[in-house]
Amino acid sequence: AELTIHGYTGSTAERFAEEQGFPFVSLGDCVVEGVCGDNLTWSLNSGTGLLTIEGEGDMWDFWGYKGDGFISSNTEPWNAYRSVITGLSLPEGLTSIGDVAFNGCWRLSSVVIPGNVTRIGEYAFGACDALREVVIPEGVIDVGESAFNFCTSLTEAVLPESVEYVGSWAFAFCFDLSSITFLNPTCIISDDCLDC
């Protein structure tokens, strides 16, 4: 008899079954949830791939280990589901996107950053391979180091007049990036923000 694997849609069990060639029977969508800031919660529907953040204020930073050029992004609460995340809903009350928050969400294809966000953290969207479109609103002041590095599908970026600082490697290794617009004439742009 052939082994059949039962699990939730979008789970590691489903991925394992696909990779190993086992039949998979879905138990339905799994909804997981938790906290990602002092006044922010999150929920993820594994079937739709939508990660929803609700509340207001700053998102926590999610460094595992940082030093000597090495980072670990294994402390964001949705880490185990990064390969499931295809969509992101951010609340208007969000004021900052934490370091490494969505790093490695390789199926995430577009992001609309709410108007109250002033900071996009370091490595916040790093290695989001499918990210083709990001809307950065007026009000964002700081685009952190490596914020969008290795977003290999990103083709265009517009940084509004409010952006005062763009960190090192912010758009490095974005191989499809053909246009980047800086609307603040006095923005501090790290020399290697586009390093490839």
N, C-alpha and C positions, 0 to 999 in steps of 0.2 A: 504494500500500500504506500502511496506517495504521501509525504508529510504536507499538511496544509497549515499555514500560519494564519492565526486570527489576531487582529489588532485594530487600532484606530486609524482612520484615514489620515495620511500625512505623518504617521509615526515612524520611528526608526524600525519598528517591526515590518511595516510596509516596504520601506526601502530595502531592508535586509532580504525580504521575500523576493523582491524584484531583482536584486543583484545576484541572488543565489538560484533564481529560477523556480522558486516554490510557489504554488498557488496561494493566493492571499484572499481572506474573507474579512471584509470591513465590519467592525463593530459600530460604525458610525463616526461622526465627527467628534473630536475631542476638543473641549474648551478648557484651556488652562488660564490661570490668572494669578496676579500678584501685585506687588508694590514696586515702583521704580523711581520714587521721589518722596519727599516728605508729604506732599499732597497730590501725588500722582499714582494711579493704578494702571494696570495693563491687563488685557485679555487677548487670547489668540484662539481663533477657530481653525483647527487643523484642516478642516475640509475646504474652507474658502481661502486660507492662507492670509487672512486679514489680521494684522496686529493692531489693536486699538489701544491708544493711550488716552486716559481721561483724567481730568483734574486741572490743577494750575500750579505754577511755580517751576523751579529748576528740576531737571532730571538729574539723578545721581550720575557720577562718573563711575565707570565700570572697569577700572584697571585691575588686572590680575597681578602682573609683574611688569614693571617698567624699568629699564636700565640697560646700558650698553647696547642700545639699538634693538633690544628685544622687547616685544610686548605680548601679552596674553590677553585675549578678549573673552576669557571663559567665565567671567563673573556677571555678565548681564543676565537677568533672570530668564530670558527666553533663549539662552544659548543653545539648549538641546533642540530647539525648533528652528534654528536659523535657516535650514534648507527648506523649510515649509513656508516661510514668510514670502508672500508675493505682493502684498499690499500693506500700506501703513496709513493709519488715521491718527493725526496729531491734533490735540485740542487747541483752541484759540488762547487758552490761559497758559500754555507752555511758554516758559521764558528762556530756557536753554536746553540744548540737546547734549547729553552727557558724552564724555570721552568713550570711545569704542562702543557706543550704544548699539549701532546696527552693523558694525564691522563684520564682514563675511556673510551678510544676508544676500547671497549670490543670485537669488531669484527675484529680488526686489527691482521693479523696472521703472517706477517713477515716485517722486516724493514732492509733496507740497508742504513747505515749511510755513507754519502760521506766522502772522504778522507781529506777534509779541515776542518772538524769539530774538534775542540779542547775541547769542553765542552758539556757534556750531563747534562742538568739542573736537579734540584731537582724535583722528581715526574714526570719527563718528559714522561715516559711510564708506570706509575703506573696504576694498575688495568686494564691492557690490557690482559684480561683473555685468549684470543685466540692466543696471541703472542707465537709462537713456535720457531721462529728463529730470531736472531738479529745478524747482522754483524757489529762489532765495528772495525773500521780501525786503522791502525798505524797513529798516529797523535793526537788521543784523549788523553787528559791529565787528565781531571777531569770527574769522573762519580759521579754525585751528590747524595745527600741523597735521599733515596727511589726512585731512578731513574727507577728501574724495579720491585718495590715491588708489590706483588699480581699478578705477571704475572704467573698465575697458570699452564699454559701449556708450559712454557719455560723449555727445557730439558738440554741445554748446553750453556755455555758462555765462550768466549775466550777474555781476556783483553790483548791487545797488549803491547809491551815493553814500548810504550810511556805513558801509563797510570801511573800517579804519585800518584793519590789519588782516593780511592773508599769510598764514604760516608756511614754513618749509614743507615742501612736497605736498602741498594742499591738493594739487591736481596732477601730481606726478604719475607717470605710467597710465595716463588716460589716452590710450593710443588712437582713439577715434575722435578726440577733441580737436575740432577744426576752428572754433571761435570762442574766445573768452573776452568779455567786455568788463572793464573797470570804470564805473561811473563816478567814483570819487577821485578827483585829480590829485589829492594829497594822500591817498591810501598808501600805507606801508606794505610793500609787496616783498616778501622774502625772495632773495636772488634765485633760490632753487625751488620756488613754488611750482614750477612746471618741469622740473628736472625729469628726464627720461633715461 
